[in-house]
């Protein structure tokens, strides 16, 4: 169904009142992950997709025409590879021309991404996506008995390079980010099973026995493993490595673009060449070393919280520039949710803006 742009609406009045706009109709194809960080001044956040390089501002913009707002977009796939930075810049130029009351800032996971955005006229700040993962969802289970030498939590896609883990004994594989049972995916995953007959496929194989794991079940697998693996060459910030470290597990990674090494430290992180033997040897070294899980978790959490403090200061600057008397730090416990997003479509985010949901 063709979507028409609503008539222009007057700018919102100053003060805490919500903008007088209607939520998007349910007929929209409007699914995306977004959230509201502040109503006055209005600060919204969205997670980018291939078809939504601005993370949902494309959908929300017409319904907030004339309303001053700051939109924070979190790229999930690195802007250092492909044309992601160019697509974001094109989308933002067109949007800014149509909606001059709106401001966009890219929350980039690497310094290189920040530079790419700024070179193209897109405001950007360095805030790695791992910073906004809620640490209480992944805890150390002191009662768990490790039965796996390593765990690889990765979508069943060839660029995740599962084969690099084929020499790791007692390997656990989690494949929760299932992109659908296409022939290509099924063929790839069948090949992984054939190459690693001794691995534990924690979700089962795709088909009747496939079962998605919830967060608690993923954490349980990690706690029953000694090492976490990340083996792709290019992706985004990567949630899985933070989940490993929050559960107190060291990480073996290959060199990568995208920012997954943001919280890397020799005390819990080894980078090796993309070679199965090198991966297996690094896992064996961590198994022998047996680092203290509490020390890994504490070190990573301390760095995440320091980054969040910097983010709070960033938000406070937006508030101060708007001339609003408000403490972001005081409100932070009610602002912070996992990945900063708790709305799953344009309608629910619009209702949050309006204060009706």
Secondary structure, 3 states (H helix, E strand, C coil): CCCCCCCCCCCCCCCCCCCCCCCCCCCCCCEEEEEEEECCCEEEEEECCCCCCCCCHHHHHHHHCCCCEEEEEECCCCCCCCCHHHHHHHHHHHHHHHCCCEEEEEEECCHHHHHHHHHCCCCEEECCHHHHCCHHHCCCCCCCCCCECEEEECCCCHHHCHHHHCCCCCEEEECCCCCCCCHHHHHHHHHHHHHCCCCEECCCCCCCCCCCCCHHHHHHHHHCECEEEECCCECCCCHHHHHHHHCCCEEEEECCECCCCCCCCCCCEEEECCCHHHHHHHHHHHHHHCCCHHHHHHHHHHHHHHHHHHHHHHHHHHHHHCCCCCCHHHHHHHHCCHHHCCEEEHHHHHHHHHCCC
